[in-house]
Amino acid sequence: MQQTHEPNVPSSGQATSEPIVLAYSGGLDTSFLVPWVAQNYQRPVITVTVDTGGIDAAAARALRERALALGAIEHHQIDARADYFEQVLRFLIMGNVRRGALYPLCVGAERVMQAQTIARTARRLGSSTIAHGCTAAGNDQVRFEVALRTLAPELQILAPVRDRAFKRSEELEYLQQRSLPVPPTGAAYSINRGLWGVTIGGQETLTSSGSIPEAAWVLSREAFTQPRASERHTLSFERGRPSALDGVELAAVELIERLEALAAPFGIGRGIHLGDTIIGTKGRVAFEAPAAEVLLSAHRELEKLVLTARQQRIKESVAAPYGDLVHEGQLLDPVCRDIEALLVSSQERVSGDVHVALRPGSLFVEGVDSPYSLMSASRGVYGEAAGEWSAIDALGFSKIVSLPGMFYQRAGHAAKGNVQP
């Protein structure tokens, strides 16, 4: 039977050599848990970092060194960036998914995939216990545990930060008292980074009032104090998938990473999202999503050129709940496969080029081209000349379209005893 709350800490006579696998991000919560779990459960700890973006060679080396210095007996980093794109991000692009019409699900969308990767790794390493550093007040506890219950119900889950309500200041003090390494940001900010962007939580985001300081931004720091000259770039899509940047064909992960490097110095994709959490409270988080901002905006404009109005309307009606399901950690629900099938079908003609200008604080879509352009398919010119219809056709169309409104007004006058022609 799966156990989601902490068991009693074993006595020395109950010690076991079976390792506990810790989902390790390198932040304060998971850094604290490495020595705390080892000490209080008297079991070796193996840290596992699932790389879904934002970890370069230097960062990977630092994560490994810190995990081992904190007491982990092994550290594993698993590159899941390509899987993350195929399982999650491509559908977020196809659906133009943003939460609250603003936030492009920078972090959180990858949690289910990370959970399944960690579960698979735990089995491979011979462990029946997984630990995570989620809090009781956040969304990630739900995402991780829903996924783990679904995929690996036989595994035991430990969540000490949540179940014992540790404060970040207490975690910091625990590490400092033992002269153990502390993450660079200490307890001031909680930073999560992935292929789709960065989220930043701090004292300022606990209320709805103000912004975080300039020094707290990760990707776009000094974008406005040291503004750059504008740049123009071209993004290409094939069936809704980003395929090339400035004419150079790239794999999706490399394209996203290059686009982030281009757009971040302009402060594009910087924002603060205020919305509803999974557990029903209001929450607020700062985010930086330069690549997501460019790709979602470019993709949306290309769709406007090649999709019919009804295609766009129906797709939008399922894309919004799909985003909600991903945000809530319900990616494994079979209805997501149904929505994904519709999204893929809708992208059959979403191919072409999007020309964008990057400016400090803004993205401007200058134009789009596609062999499937519905604009080019018409012989008419909007506002200038009729095409496949005549002036008489237009007059008749206007009359027909006005009939429902005319009948409604006539019925209202009749009910009041007025005579209408």
Buried (B, 14 or more C-beta within 10 A) or exposed (E): EEEBEBEEEEEEEEEEEEBBBBBBBBBBBBBBBBBBBBBBBBBBBBBBBBBBBBBEEEBBEBBBEBBBEBBBEBBBBBBBBEBBBBBBBBBBBBBBBBBEEEBBBBBBBBBBBBBBBBBEBBBEBEBBBBBBBBBEEBBBBBBBBBBBBBBBEEBBBBBBBBEEEBEBEEBBEBBEEEEBBBBEBEBEBBBBBBBBBBBBBBEBBEEEEEEBEEEBBBBBBEBEEEBEEEEEBBBBBEEBBBBBBEEEEBEBBEBBBBBBEBBBBBBBBBBBBBEEBBEEEEBBBBBBBBBBBBBBBBBBBBBBBBBEEEBBEBBEEBBBEBBBBBBBBBBBBEEBEEBBEBBBEBBEBBBBBBBBBBBBEEBEBEEBBBEBBBEEEEEEEEEEEEEEEEEEEEEEEEEEEEEEEEEEEEEEEEEEEEEEE
